[in-house]
Amino acid sequence: MKALLQAMAGEKTAANVSFGGLLLLATAVLAVSVPSIHYTRSANFIATFWPSNAIVLAVLLRSSRNAANYAGILASGAGAIFIANLSGAIAPTLAAALAGANAAEAGVAAALLLRFDPAVDLTRIRSLYIFILAAGIAAPLAGASIARRRSGARIPPSGRKSG
């Protein structure tokens, strides 16, 4: 849990996020996901406010860099998003697909950021450009592609759902 709190406070830690820390992360993600889902129900499930992936990405970037730690963080976030989706009366298969897409989005953003700018210092213009490209463009495209593919949604070029 200490590693998660250090990560959230912006301290760089070499420790893996503990089981208690993963539960705290899941609780935080669930706490912001449920209102976001319920707020966007009338918008055909398109969330204009989705801080859940930002929380997961921040923990990924500030915690120990190893596969087991990252898998725990992504699974914790995805599990919370899955439960939040179910609370929004989303079918279980779609809820799982959306949770997986969100985990992939956070994972892609972290992988790209750490690959092209391991220090991730957003006070530098170069880091900010990389962050915008990775977390603002590439990762959401990956997440949206996965969600669309898994959900079977037919979305015409205009962006409106087809019946």
C-alpha positions, 0 to 999 in steps of 0.5 A: 500500500505504501508503494501505491501512496508514494506513486500517487504522491509522485514519488518514484519508488522501486517497490511493487504495489502491494495487494492493499495498494491494488485494492485501494487503486481498484476502489479509487477507479471504481469511485470515479468510474461509476459516476462517469458511467451513470453521467454518460448513460444518455450519451450512448455510452460515450464517456466525455469524462473518464478519469479512470484510465488517467489514475491507472496510467499515473500509477503505472508510470510512478511504480516499479517497472516490471511485468508482474507489477504492471499486470496487477495494476492493469488487472486491478483497474480493469476489474474496477471498471468491469464492476462499474460497467455492470453497475451501469446495467451494461451486459457482462460481455460488453462490460468485460470488453470495455474493461479490457479496452480501458486496460489496454489503453492505459497499458499502451499509453504507459508503454509508449511513454516509457519507450520514447521518454523514460523520465516522463517529465511533463514540464519539458515540451518534448515530454509533453508532445510525447504524452499528447501523442501516446496518451491522447491519440495512440492509446485512445485509438487502440482502446476504441478499436478494441472496444468496437471490435469486441462489442460488435458495434457498427459505427458508420463514418459519421460517428453515429450509431446505426440501428 
